[in-house]
Amino acid sequence: MINITIDKGLDFGEEFNSGLLKPQDELFPKFWKNNSLNAIVARKLMEIADEIIKGLDLGVDVEDVVITGSIASYNWHSLSDIDLHIMLDFEKIDDNFDLVKRMLDQIRINWNKKHNILIANKEVEIYFQHHTEPHEANGIWSLTLEKWLAAPVKSNPEIDIKTTEKKAEAIAQSIEHLFEIFKKENYEEARDYAGKIKSKIAKMRQSGLADAGIYSPENLAFKMLRNSGYLEKLSALNIEAYDRMMSLELEENNSVDFNKTWKDYLK
């Protein structure tokens, strides 16, 4: 279990029930009936996606809108959210693929931060995905085609809880250390270290998916960290460190003299 003694003001030190990682006997019943998505849920999710797409005004057609993740599989649990993926051809938006991805990632982060839309008490989380990007998931439902692109498979895998918790706790300790750096007002160092942690988490999950699939300790450790709130806190610290790093405070008797140049202030 993740149970690290951390500044309680951060709300990090919360035990995560590893039983939430175990598969269910049926799909989430409020969403799925006769192996198809509830029509009322489908209409609402498409309405949400349509509003987002209309607001973006990108001038390109949407390739598909899908839901995936635990809510579309037998891995759902009390903390599951709704992963709503809007599939686009990034290369039709602009030739600079990386620029498009960064722009859409920021739009995604801002939207998810701003909104708290619940369907059957499950929060809607949006993602933008390049339409040819491979996606490892045990369950992908196309809202556009109204069918499974990857039907969920019920299995009874052997879950290595001990290794999962060990990997998750190592990352959690790194985030704890990141906060200590932040408290010392070493904002540039905190920003750099946050980037390294995020990169490490991404590589950990990718390697686990490639090697052993969704039940790998690496992927389950990622889910454990996400469901415990650690990943959200990591992102918040990363943003706050950047904001503090770029901020400037001036004493009341040390106001800006516009007759000076920036070089004068840097001396």
C-alpha positions in Angstrom: 0.0 0.0 0.0 1.1 3.5 -0.6 1.3 4.9 2.9 4.1 7.5 3.0 4.3 10.1 5.8 4.0 13.3 3.9 2.9 16.8 4.7 -0.8 16.2 5.3 -1.5 19.7 3.9 -0.8 18.2 0.5 -3.3 15.4 1.0 -0.8 12.9 -0.4 -0.7 10.4 2.4 -3.7 8.3 1.5 -3.7 4.6 1.4 -4.9 3.1 -1.9 -6.9 -0.1 -1.9 -5.1 -2.5 -4.1 -8.2 -4.6 -4.4 -9.5 -1.9 -6.8 -7.0 -3.4 -9.4 -8.9 -6.8 -9.5 -11.2 -7.4 -12.5 -15.0 -7.4 -12.0 -17.4 -10.2 -13.0 -19.4 -7.8 -15.3 -19.0 -4.5 -17.1 -20.2 -1.4 -15.3 -24.0 -2.1 -15.2 -25.1 1.5 -15.4 -23.2 1.9 -18.7 -23.4 -1.5 -20.4 -26.4 -3.7 -21.2 -26.2 -6.7 -23.5 -22.6 -5.8 -24.2 -23.6 -2.4 -25.7 -23.4 1.1 -24.3 -26.5 2.7 -22.7 -28.0 4.9 -25.4 -28.6 7.8 -23.0 -25.0 7.7 -21.9 -23.8 7.5 -25.5 -25.9 10.6 -26.5 -24.6 12.6 -23.5 -20.9 11.7 -24.3 -21.3 12.6 -27.9 -22.9 15.9 -26.9 -19.9 16.7 -24.7 -17.5 15.8 -27.5 -19.4 17.8 -30.1 -19.4 20.9 -27.9 -15.6 20.6 -27.4 -15.0 20.1 -31.1 -17.2 23.0 -32.0 -15.3 25.2 -29.6 -11.9 24.3 -31.0 -12.8 25.3 -34.6 -9.8 23.4 -36.0 -11.2 23.1 -39.5 -10.7 19.3 -39.7 -13.1 16.4 -39.4 -13.1 14.2 -36.3 -12.0 10.6 -37.1 -13.9 9.1 -34.2 -14.9 9.5 -30.6 -14.3 6.6 -28.3 -14.4 5.7 -24.7 -11.8 3.4 -23.2 -10.0 2.7 -20.0 -11.4 0.8 -17.0 -15.0 2.0 -17.5 -15.0 0.1 -20.8 -13.6 -3.1 -19.4 -14.0 -5.5 -16.5 -11.4 -3.4 -14.6 -13.8 -0.7 -13.5 -14.0 0.2 -9.8 -15.3 3.0 -7.5 -12.7 5.4 -8.6 -13.0 4.9 -12.4 -13.5 7.8 -14.6 -14.7 8.0 -18.2 -11.8 8.3 -20.7 -13.4 10.1 -23.6 -10.9 10.2 -26.5 -11.4 12.5 -29.5 -9.6 11.0 -32.4 -8.1 13.5 -34.8 -5.5 13.5 -37.6 -3.0 15.9 -36.1 -1.1 16.2 -39.4 -4.2 17.8 -41.0 -4.2 20.5 -38.4 -0.6 21.6 -38.9 2.6 20.1 -40.3 4.3 20.5 -37.0 3.0 17.4 -35.3 4.7 18.1 -31.9 3.3 21.6 -31.8 -0.2 20.3 -32.4 0.2 17.7 -29.7 1.4 20.2 -27.1 -1.5 22.6 -28.0 -4.1 19.8 -27.6 -2.5 18.5 -24.4 -2.8 22.0 -22.9 -6.4 22.3 -24.1 -7.1 18.9 -22.5 -5.5 19.8 -19.2 -7.4 23.1 -19.0 -10.7 21.5 -19.9 -10.3 18.7 -17.3 -9.3 21.2 -14.7 -12.2 23.5 -15.4 -15.0 21.0 -15.7 -16.4 18.4 -13.3 -19.0 16.6 -15.4 -20.4 13.4 -13.8 -22.3 10.5 -15.5 -23.5 7.9 -13.0 -21.1 9.5 -10.6 -18.1 8.9 -12.9 -16.1 11.9 -14.0 -15.6 12.7 -17.7 -12.0 13.1 -18.6 -11.2 14.1 -22.2 -8.2 13.2 -24.3 -7.1 14.1 -27.8 -5.5 11.2 -29.7 -3.9 11.0 -33.1 -6.0 8.6 -35.1 -3.2 6.2 -36.0 -1.6 6.2 -32.5 -1.6 2.6 -31.1 -3.7 2.3 -27.9 -3.3 -0.5 -25.5 -6.6 -1.1 -23.8 -8.9 -4.0 -22.8 -12.0 -2.4 -24.2 -12.5 0.4 -26.8 -16.0 1.5 -27.8 -16.6 3.8 -30.8 -19.4 6.3 -30.1 -19.4 7.2 -33.8 -19.8 3.6 -35.1 -21.7 2.4 -32.0 -19.7 -0.8 -31.7 -16.6 -2.3 -30.0 -13.3 -1.6 -31.7 -11.7 -3.8 -29.1 -14.1 -5.9 -27.1 -13.2 -6.3 -23.4 -12.0 -9.7 -22.3 -12.7 -11.0 -18.8 -9.7 -12.6 -17.4 -8.3 -13.6 -14.0 -4.7 -12.5 -14.3 -2.1 -13.0 -11.6 -1.5 -9.5 -10.2 1.9 -8.9 -8.7 0.7 -6.5 -5.9 4.1 -6.5 -4.1 6.0 -5.3 -7.2 3.3 -2.9 -8.1 3.3 -1.3 -4.7 7.1 -1.2 -4.7 7.2 0.7 -8.0 4.4 3.1 -7.0 6.0 3.9 -3.7 9.3 4.7 -5.3 7.6 7.3 -7.5 5.6 8.6 -4.6 8.8 9.1 -2.6 10.3 11.0 -5.5 7.2 13.3 -5.5 7.7 13.8 -1.8 11.3 14.8 -2.4 10.1 17.2 -5.1 7.8 18.9 -2.6 10.8 19.3 -0.3 12.7 21.0 -3.1 9.7 23.3 -3.8 9.4 24.2 -0.1 13.0 25.4 -0.1 12.0 27.8 -3.0 14.4 26.1 -5.4 11.8 26.5 -8.1 14.0 25.9 -11.2 15.4 22.7 -9.6 11.8 21.6 -8.7 10.6 22.3 -12.3 13.5 20.3 -13.7 13.0 17.4 -11.3 9.3 17.3 -11.9 10.0 16.9 -15.6 12.3 14.0 -14.9 9.7 12.3 -12.7 7.0 12.6 -15.4 9.4 11.2 -18.0 10.2 8.3 -15.7 6.6 7.5 -15.1 5.8 7.6 -18.9 8.7 5.3 -19.7 7.8 2.9 -16.8 4.2 2.6 -18.1 5.2 2.2 -21.7 7.7 -0.5 -21.0 5.2 -2.4 -18.8 2.5 -2.3 -21.5 4.9 -3.4 -24.2 6.2 -6.3 -22.0 3.2 -7.7 -20.1 0.2 -5.6 -21.1 -2.4 -3.8 -18.9 -1.8 -6.0 -15.8 1.9 -5.4 -15.7 3.2 -4.0 -12.4 4.4 -0.9 -14.2 0.9 -0.1 -15.6 -0.8 -1.0 -12.4 1.7 1.2 -10.5 0.7 4.1 -12.8 -3.0 3.5 -12.0 -2.3 3.3 -8.3 -0.4 6.6 -8.4 -3.2 8.2 -10.4 -6.0 7.0 -8.3 -4.2 8.0 -5.1 -3.9 11.6 -6.4 -0.1 11.6 -6.8 -0.1 12.3 -10.5 -2.4 15.2 -10.0 -0.2 16.7 -7.3 2.9 16.2 -9.5 1.3 18.2 -12.3 0.2 20.9 -9.8 3.7 21.2 -8.4 5.2 21.3 -11.9 3.0 24.2 -12.9 3.4 26.1 -9.5 7.2 25.8 -9.7 7.2 27.3 -13.2 4.9 30.1 -12.1 7.0 30.9 -9.0 10.2 30.7 -11.1 8.9 33.2 -13.6 7.4 35.6 -11.0 9.1 38.8 -9.9 8.6 40.6 -6.5 9.6 44.2 -6.0 10.0 46.0 -2.7 7.8 49.1 -2.2 10.9 51.4 -2.3 12.3 49.4 -5.2 9.9 50.2 -8.0 10.9 49.8 -11.6 12.8 52.7 -13.0 11.9 52.8 -16.7 15.0 54.8 -17.5 17.1 51.7 -16.7 17.5 48.8 -19.0 17.0 45.2 -18.2 20.7 44.7 -18.1 20.9 47.2 -15.3 18.5 45.1 -13.2 20.5 42.0 -13.9 23.8 43.4 -12.6 
